[in-house]
Amino acid sequence: MFDRLKTMLIKETIQILRDPKMRFVIFAVPVVQIILFGYAVNTDVRHIATAVYDQDNSATSRDLVARLEHSGYFDIVQRIGNERGIRDLLDRGTIRAVVRINHGFEELIGAGRTAPLQVIVDGTDPNTARIVLSYSVKIAEQFSNSILAEQLVRRNGTYLPAGSVELASRAWFNDNLESRNYYVPGVMAMMVLITTMMLSSMAVVREKEIGTMEQIIVTPIKRWEFIVGKTVPFAAVGFLNVTIVTLFAVFWFDIPVRGSIWLIFGGTALYLMSTLGFGLFISTVSNTQQQAMMSSFMFTFPAMLLSGFAFPIENMPPSIQYATFVNPLRYYLVIVRGVFLKGVGFGTLWPQLGALALLGSTVLVVAVRRFRKTVT
């Protein structure tokens, strides 16, 4: 039994590693993807390209513009001289926000009256637009308070501030609120899903295309030995990808691993049961490698959208939320982010680990039963 299984493992490993393109996918693609996504997937809103339409052009309006620029959030890249320039720049996407200051801005403030200030943002990306508006409101409030304090000093000679509430905020697990710390572990989960599912989805159908399936059927090898021989090399590829991404996350992006690294690998083993099981099932129902590849993409794309990687599951309709319960990526994301950022252990993550174990074993059983029908 062990000799047959050993022979199958050696055969599958050689078949994977002898292809230069496959070696590139296994070893080079994870490195390229983690560096690319680590820098590209970033939702931090800073250095917003901003234009200024200052019709007042006074010392007070220039002071306000300077405060916006020195905040680090707004980069004043252009000054506009007419109304038409606002629409033109926003239409071309050259800027993301416009600060409009009307005539009489300084005069109204000097008279102790409210001076209107308008901030026009590109609402194409609503999340970024909301953040830009919140930044501008905060800076405008600080500017207004400073003007009020100066006016009180001029009138009374001294300024006695009224009692106020000081808010002391603190973010746990991600002190600087770096979006990279949140997304890089998620990229690792997606890479394992795509790589292992794509490789395993073409495992059986490749034997059909090259005409070796009939030769394997007539050999003494058992069906479970064939399945193990097909999946173990791909599982090793998955563990290798996790190791590579973890090393880059820690030593390249300075993302901490606060929990047990062994819990990550344990969760990865359960996660691979699902990804390889889905891949094998696709392989048994496909006749060509092209069909298998297209079917795997049809699964991975919805899995990424319904995993909570980019969009909170709580914001989805109830019917869609129920569909996410059969998505292994949903549970694995909670595990890797919990271990990386929160340092939680088995006592906290056992529901996700149990769900992966149940889902993975079910999918593998279905794939094996389908494979049995295929080869007989």
Sequence and secondary structure as in RCSB ss.txt:
>XXXX:A:sequence
MFDRLKTMLIKETIQILRDPKMRFVIFAVPVVQIILFGYAVNTDVRHIATAVYDQDNSATSRDLVARLEHSGYFD
IVQRIGNERGIRDLLDRGTIRAVVRINHGFEELIGAGRTAPLQVIVDGTDPNTARIVLSYSVKIAEQFSNSILAE
QLVRRNGTYLPAGSVELASRAWFNDNLESRNYYVPGVMAMMVLITTMMLSSMAVVREKEIGTMEQIIVTPIKRWE
FIVGKTVPFAAVGFLNVTIVTLFAVFWFDIPVRGSIWLIFGGTALYLMSTLGFGLFISTVSNTQQQAMMSSFMFT
FPAMLLSGFAFPIENMPPSIQYATFVNPLRYYLVIVRGVFLKGVGFGTLWPQLGALALLGSTVLVVAVRRFRKTV
T
>XXXX:A:secstr
 HHHHHHHHHHHHHHHHT HHHHIIIIIHHHHHHHHHHHH      SEEEEEEESS  HHHHHHHHHHHHTSSEE
EEEE  SHHHHHHHHHHTS SEEEEE TTHHHHHHTT    EEEEE TTSHHHHHHHHHHHHHHHHHHHHHHHHH
HHHHHHSS             SSSTT  HHHHHHHHHHHHHHHHHHHHHHHTHHHHHHHHT HHHHHTSS  HHH
HHHHHHHHHHHHHHHHHHHHHHHHHHTS     S HHHHHHHHHHHHHHHHHHHHHHHHH SSHHHHHHHHHHHH
HHHHHTTTSSS GGGS HHHHHHGGG HHHHHHHHHHIIIII   HHHHHHHHHHHHHHHHHHHHHHHHHHHHHH
 
